[in-house]
């Protein structure tokens, strides 16, 4: 029996429901039919329950390695808080993160450092997280302390300038928050979060996640050996999710070829340039996310944000929203990386401001072209990984060397930039956006 204290906290303070497997069977089947079919075959007893949590946009599911639960009236609370009933804490804190399944909208795993963050993984409906910790919990506790998980996209930005003081103050007054105008693109997310969590925000948005308490991992010991298939499924999920780490290790020959080309240069490129090229290759291999224009609210409440910035902020350009996105052969849509929003794991503490984004792009292009030729000639196996990649370089200013393209034709080539949730919108695309000042488009050659 659940204690009265547990019942009260569940019903009055936490945005959390404890449900039987049968109560969520259809929802799981709609997003992950393979997982649902596995559990049907296991035929779990009625006593085996799950927790359904509903997070508002921008809430921290994990912060500095600490698991948080959503509160009914906004905000989150740490699983370590003394206000959490001992029973819930015991059942969900068996690892830094319990086994989790995304039911609705996305969440983003990212690493943060100083004033930048690096998206690690976008968790979509039907996907799991919290599986690594089961099989490698002790060493992973240290690694996970530098990670956060945000409901919805953390790596998100609006292309037009959103820092006009008077217009920003209108939002502060109406939506009751006390943040200054964003100083950089990465600061926009905090403002989007405040807007989306206000009761006047014009779009409802939530990230629904199922948490599996520790009893699910104990079934193999106490009941039937058939439950080994549940653990096997989680192990396969964990292995699949390490792809980005294994790719980083497996393409070391590409970095060796890059080093060989740099040795030929009179002026050696800065480490920032080298790390950017490595990042671009990993994006091209589909391992790391870049950015793409959002056209739905799966990762960010785009309809509400566009409406707020059009009608309340009175923005002067089309409020195109960019979100973290992978290069995917299945849809053949390009992605974009900006030097104005670096997502590097190792970011230089001292940035050389004497170099412009245009100069950096020219060096990056020179090295990537040389790398491709080197791989084609001397490393055919590695060339097979990169030969299908096309890189196009954009800047808001004209380039006398004709290396860079102007952003004017982006709209014609990628209609996603024109997405607007409001009909009869006459705003033009933000061709002069800072994100496009040193922007690299990655696409797959057909």
C-alpha positions, 0 to 999 in steps of 0.5 A: 500500500502507498502511504498517504504522504505519497498519495498527496504529493503525487496528486497535489504537488508533482506532475506525476502519475503512477499507472499500470502497464495496461493503462499506457500500453496503447501510448507506448505502442503508438511510438514504439511498437517493438518495445510494446510487443516485447512487454506484452509477451512478458505479461507483467503483473498488475503490481508492476507500474510506471510513472508518467511525467509531464514537463513544460518546455525548457524544464531540466529533466537532468541538471548537473547530473541530478534527476528532477521531477516536474511540479504541478504548478511549474518548475522542477524538484530534485529527486534528492529533495527531502520533500520527495517521499522516500518510496518514490525516491527509492524506486526512481533513484536506483541510478542517476537516471531511471529507464525512461521512454519519451511519449510526446515531443522531444528532449535534448541531452547536451553538455554545457561549459561557460557560455556555450553548449553542445547538443549530444542527442535529440530524444524523440517519441519512442526512444529511450534514455537512462540505459547507459547508467544501468550497465555502467553506473559507477564510472558514469556518475562522474561523466553524467555530472556535466550533462543536462537534459532539457524538455524540448530543444535546448539548442534553439534560436531565432534568426532575426535579432531579438535584442531590441530593448523596447520590444523586449520590454513589452515581452517582459511586462506581458509575460512577467519575467526579468531577463535582459535582452539576449546578448548572444544567440545561445541566450534566446533559449532562456527567454523562450522558456519563460515565454512558453511557461507563462499562462498567457503563452498561446500554445500548449506544449509538454514533453511526456516521459515514462519512468520505469521504477527499479522493480522492472529490472528485478523481474529476471531475478525473482520471476521468469527467465523470459525477463532477460529479454527486457534487459537485452532490449535495454542493452541493445538500446544503450549500445546503439546510443553509443554510436556517436562515441564509437564514430569519434574513435573509429575515424581517427584515420581521417584526422591523421589525413587532416594533420598531414594536410595541415603540415603542408601549410605555411601558417598552421590553422588554429585549434579552433579551426581544426576542431570545427572541421572535425565537428563538420565531419561528424555532422556529415556522418550523421553522428552529431547534430547541427541546425535546421529550420523548424517546421513543427512543434515537436522540439519547440513550441514554434507556433506560439513563439512566432505568434508572440514575436510577430504580434507582441514583439513586432519583429521586423523579419520572418521569425524563422526558428532553428533547432538541433537536427541531424543530417539524414539520408532518409529525408535528404534535407540539409543541415546548417552549422554556424561559426556564430553558434559553435557547438564544440566539445573543446571550445578555446578559452581565448578566441582570436577576434582578429580573424573574421568568420569569413576568413575562418570559412575560407580556411575551413573550405581549403582544408576540407577540400584538401582532406577530401582529395587526400582521402580519395588518393590515399585512404579510399576506405575513409573516403567512402565515408565522406565522398557523399558530403557537400559543403556550401559556405554562406556569409551576409557580406560579399566575398571578393574571392567568391568562396562564400555565397550570399544567403539570398538564395537559401529560401529558394533552395530550402523552403523550410526557412519560409515556414510561418505559423500565421497565415497571410504573413508578409514578413521577409526572410532575415537575410542579414541574421548573425547565424548566417555570418559564417554558416556552412550548409551540409547536404548529401550528394544524390 
